């Protein structure tokens, strides 16, 4: 099967790859930023430690010239006085920017500023550390550059103030090289940029293969359905995978749909065959009578012709109604007073009934439905009861909690238990010869049950208390 760019497989692979790509980019940025911040913090800490170490020596009284400063290649250090003059500098430091003192050669510190005033204290600011003390404030951190042995690099400088025992307040600048930090961040970034496409390729490949494996049962179902459609053999079924997943559920539901479709088609074919058979009899009878009448007008049986035409008309109406029911036609429902509807149907039939109906209507339950179709249910049940009754037909209507219950009973032979469901099938007649003579086509009870089911109710048959058949209709009451 050709794979289109818009297939589920392609879309799933693209979506999974895009999601992973976004996640990896966000995670990579977070890692790089955290690494950069961590390494920058370590550089600040190294610079501060080096500056405080030198400041501690000055606070202890070590002269500027005697300071053992770290080599500039490791940690460049500059000691600057309050007047901006450089008092001490690491060896090998050729230029520096970011320490507040552009010069990198020690020079004489002018006296008077920061010098003892004869009373044991200098002219320092109130926030300067005390004599022989190192400032406990957080160091001032700046980014600058330093040139050591001809190589210029970026450094992170920490500035720590200290007051010597001679009451001179100076600032010690110590730097930490940022090259290692930047190299580490650059290495991690390059590694991520190099690995990202490879990882995305792996994700795309795995997703493609997993999706193909997952969709293989779907393809099998599709191929089988295509063959079923082409062959028209509804007895075939699609394969159901062993896994208990959604695809297995889809395949099982598809098989259930095929089974229902097969049953529906078989029922439809049987219906068409039975309908053709039922229509053939009155049409053949009409043709025979008309041909006889054409040859011998004196033998024309008008009453027989009318009877066959009426029978044919009723059969056509029943077939049309069944076709509408099968097509899912649902006229708008409205509240129906079932007691009044039953009384009107009894009044309409009274003149033509073979056996008078004994009615017992208790109340007037309300149901939602189509009046014409509910009246058809009552009429079909009464027709069936009169056809099989010996001397009595009884009808009762009552209301139970949540339901309207209609009973139609006769004193005829009844319905054997084995046939109590079969009689609701279309074109089924337990007494075929008698039913044909009386004009029955075996559709009345089938239509009645279909109409009751369409109204959300039920129609069943049992044995009447005095013998005979008892039909019970239950409809939801409003």
N, C-alpha and C positions, 0 to 999 in steps of 0.2 A: 504494500500500500504506500503510495507516495506521501511523503511528509511535507506538509505545507508550512510556510513560516508562521501562519496563524494557528497552527495546531496546538492542542492542549499541551503536548510534550514540549514544543518550542517555547510556549508562553510560560510554562512552569519553570523550565530551565532558566529563561531570561529573568523571571521574577526572583527566583532563588539566588541567582548570581548577583543581581542588583542589590538585594537585601544584604547579602554577605559582604558585598563591596562597600556599601554604606556603613555597615557595622565595623568592618575592618578599618576604614578610613577614620571613623570617629574614634575607635579604640587606639589606632596608631597616633592620631593627634594628641589624644590624652596621654599616652605613654611618653611621647616626645616632650610635651609640655611639662609633665611631672619630672622626667629625667633632667630637663634643662633647669627646672626650678631647684631640684635636689642638688645637682652639681654646682649651680650658682651659690646655693646656700653653703655648700662645703668650701667653695672658694672664699666666700665672705668669712667663714669661720677660720680658715687657715690664715687669712690676712689679719684678722683680729688677734689671733693667738700670737702671731709673730710681732705685731705692734705692741701688744701688752707685755710680751717678754722683754723687749727693748725698753719699754717705758718703766718696767719694774727695776731694771738696772740703773736707769737714770734716777729713779726715786731713791735708790739705795746710795746714791752719791757717786756713781761711776762717772768720771770726766768724759766729755764728748770725744776727746781724742783717744781715750782708752776703751771705747765701746767695741766689743767684738760683734760686729754686725754680720748677718748672714751674707753669703756671696750673692751678688746681684742676679746671677743666673737662676738661683733657687728662689730667693725672696728679696726683691729690691726694697731697701729701707732708706728713708730720708727723714732726718730730724730737723724741724723748722722752728725757729724761734717766733716770738710774738711779733717781731718786727718784719717777719718774712725772710729773714736770712737763714741760709742753710748752715746748720751746726755740725751735722754728721751725715755721711752717705755711704752706702754699700760700695765696695770696690767693684770696678768694672761697669758701673752705671754711667752712661754717657749722656743721656737725655731722659727727661721725664715730663709727662703732662698729666695733670689731674691731682697734683698734690698741693696746689696753691703756691708753689715756689718753682719758677722755671729754671733757676740755677741748680746745678748739681755738684757744686764745689763748696766746701765749708768756707765761711767767711767770718770776720770778727763781728761779734754781736755787740751792737752799741750798748753802752752802759746807760743806766738811768731808767730804762723801761724794763720793769720786771726785776730790777736790782734792789738789794736791801736798802732801805731808806734810813738805816741807823737805828731803827726801833725794832728790828727783828722781823720785818715783813715787807714785802714788795708792794708795788703799785699794781696789783692784779685785779681782775674783775671778780665780783662776788661769787660767780658760779665756777671759778677755777678751782681745781683741787687744792687741798691744803699742802703745806710744805712737806716734801717727802712722800707724797701720795700720788697714786694713779687715779684718774677719773673713773668713777664707776658707772658713768652713763654709757648708753649704747654708742658704739663708735659711728662716726659719720662715714658712710660708704659711698665711694665714687668709682666711676669707670674711666680709666685713662690708658696711657701707653708709656712704655719705657724702652729705651734703646740700650742694650747690653752687648758689648763687644761687636757693635755694628749690626745687630739684629733687633728690629723693632717689633714688639708684640703688644697685644692688649692685656691689661691687668685690671684686677679689681683691688682698689686701695681702701684700707681701713685707717681712719685717723683717730688716734687716742691721745688725749691731753695728759700731761704729767707735770708736777711741780717738783723741781729738784730741791735738795736740802738748802741750796743757796737762794731759794725762793724765786727761781726762774721757771716760768710756765712755758713749756714747749709742746709741740705737737709731733708725734711720731707717726709717719706714714709707712705702712708695709703693704706690699702688693702680692697678689696671688695670680699666677699666669692663667689666663682664660683659654689658652690654646687647647689644653687637654679637655676642658669642658666642651668646647666647640667641636673638637675632633670626635669626642664620644657621641655627641648629639648627631653630628653629621654621619658617623658610621651607622648608628641605629636607623637614621632616616633612610640612608641608601639601602640598608638591608631590607627595610620594610618596603621600599619602592621596588626593589628587585623581587622580593618574595610575593608581593601582592598579586601581580599578574599570574604567577605560577599557581598560587593558592586558588585564585578565582578560576583558573583553567581546570584545576582538580575538582572544585565545587561544581562547575558546569558539567564536567564529564560524569561525575558521580550522579548528579541530578538527572542527567539525560538517560543514563543506564537504569537508574532506579525507576524513573518515570516509565521507561519502555517496559520494564518488568511489570510494573503496577498496571499499565494499560493493556498488557497482552490479553488478559481475560476479556476486557472490553472489546478489543478487536475481534476476539473469537465470537463474542455475542453478536457484534455487528455483522460479521461475515455470515453467521448462521441465519440471522434475520434476513439478510439480503437473499440468501438461497431460498428461504421459506417464501419470501415475497415473489421471487422469480418462479418457483415451482407451484405455489399455491397450496402446498401440503401443510395444512394447519396442524397435523398430527405430530409434526416434528417439534423438538424443543431445543433451546439453546443450552450450551454446557454451563454447569454451575461449578465454579472453582471450589476447592476444598477449604480454602481460608474462610473464616467466619468474619468477613468484613463487608463494607458497603457494596463492593462489586458483587459479592456473592448474593447479597440481598437484592441488588438490581437484577441479577440473572434469575433469581427465584421469582421475583415479581413479574419479570418478563414472561416466564413460563406460565405463571398464573393467568396473565393477560392472554397469552396464546390459548390456554385451555378454555378461558371464558369466551374468547373469540371463536374457537372451534365449536363450542357448544351453541353459541349464538347463530353461527352460520348453519350448523346442522338443524337447529330449530327453525331457522328461516326457510331452509330448503324443504323441511317437512311441512312447514306451514304453507308454502307455495304449492307443494304437491297435494296436500289435503284440500286447500282452497280450490285448486283446479278440479279435483275430483268432485267436490261439493257443488261447484258451479256447473260442472258438466251435466249432472243429473237433471236439474230443472231446465237447463237450456235444451237438452236433448228431448225432454218431455214436451216443452213448448214447440220445438220444431216438428216433432211427430204429430202433435195435435193440429198444428197449422197445415202440415202437408195433407193430413187426412181431411181437414176442413176444405182445403183447396180442391181436392178430388171429389169430395162428397160434402157439400155445404150443409146438407141436412143433418150431418153427424157432428157439427161444431158444438163443442162443450165449452160455453162461455165461462161457466162457473169454475171449471177445472183450469182454464187458462188464467183466469183472475187469481186463483189460488196459487198457481205456480209462479205467476209474476210477483205476487206479494211475498211468497217464500224467497224468491230470488232477490227482491228488494231488501228484505230483512237480512239476508245473508250478506249482501253487498255492504249494507250499513255496518254489520258486525265486523266484517273484514276491514273496513275503513277505520273503524274505531280502534281495533287491535293494531293496525298499522300506525295510527297516531300515538297510541300508548308506547309501542316499541320504539318509536322515533323520539320519545322523551317529551312529548307535548304536555305541558302543564299549564292549563288555564289559570288565571288569577283566582286564588281562594278568598273566600269571605265568610263571615259568621253565618251559620245556617242553623235554624231551629229545626232539629231533626224530628220532633214530634209532629209539627205542622206539616213537614215534608212527607212523612209517612201517611198522615191522614189524607193529604191531597192525592197521593198515589193510590191509596185504597179507593177513594171516591172515583177517581178516573177509571179504575178497572172494574168497579162494581157491576156495571151492566153486562160485561162480557165474561165474567168469571164462571168457570164450570162448577166450582165449589165455592161457596161463600166463605170469606176469610173471617175467622174469629180473632179479633184484635184486642189487645190489652196494652194500652199506652199509658205508662206511669211517668208523668212529668213531660218536660220539653227540653231535653238536654241540648246544649249548644256545642257545635263542632265547627272547625274551619274546613271548608271544602268548596266544591263546585256543585251547586244544587242539581243540575241536570245529570251529572254523573252519579251522585248519590241516589237520585231517584231511579237511575238505571240499575243500580245494585239491588234496590228493593224489588223492582219489577222483575229482574232476572231470577231472584230467589223465589218469588211468588209463582212465576211461570214454572219453574222446576218443581215446586211443591205441588202445584195443581196437576202437573203432568203425571206425577207418581202417586198422588193421594187416592185413597179409596173413598173416603167420605168427609174428611176433615182437614182443614189447613188452619194452623194457629200462628199468630204473629204477636210478639210481645216486645215492648221497648221500655227500658228502665235506665236510670243513671246510677252508676257506681262511682266511688271516689276516683276522679281523674279519667273516667271513661264512660262512653255511651254504649250500651249493650243491646243489640237487636237479635231476637231469636225468630226463626222461621222454621216451623215443624209441620210434618205431614204424617198421616197414618198408613203410608204405603209400605213397601217391602223393606225400606231402609237401604243403607249402604254397607256392604261387608267391610270389616276393618282393613282388609288388604287393599281395598280400592278407595279408601278415604282420601288419599292424596292424588291418586290417578285421575279421579273425576274432575279435578281442576285443570287437567291438561287439555289442550285445544283439540277439538274434534274427537274427544273420547266419549263414547256412549256405552253404558253397561248393557242396555237392551237395544241393540242397534236397529233391529227390524222395527220395533215399536216406535222408536224415536223417529225413524225416517217417515213412518206413516203419519206421525203427528207433526212433522215438519221440523223436528229438532236437528240441529247441525253439530251439537256438542261444543258450542261456543259460549253459551250463556254463563255457566259457572266459571269458565276461564276468564271471561270479561269481568265478572263480578269480583273475583279475587284480585285481578290486576288493578281494578279501580280502587278497591279497599286498600291494597298495599300502597298505591300512589297517594292515598290520604293518610298514610302513616299508621294504618290499622291492621287487623288480621281477620281472616275468614277461615273457619274450621267447620268440620262436620262430625257429628256423633250420633248417638242413638237417642231418640225421643223417649220420654218417660213411659208413654203408652205404646211404644213401638213405632217404627218408621224412622225417618231421618230428621235430625235437628241441626240446622245451620246457625252458627253463632258469628255475629259481626261485632268486633270491638273497635271503636274509634276513640282517639284521644279527645276528651271534652275540654272546652275552654272555660 
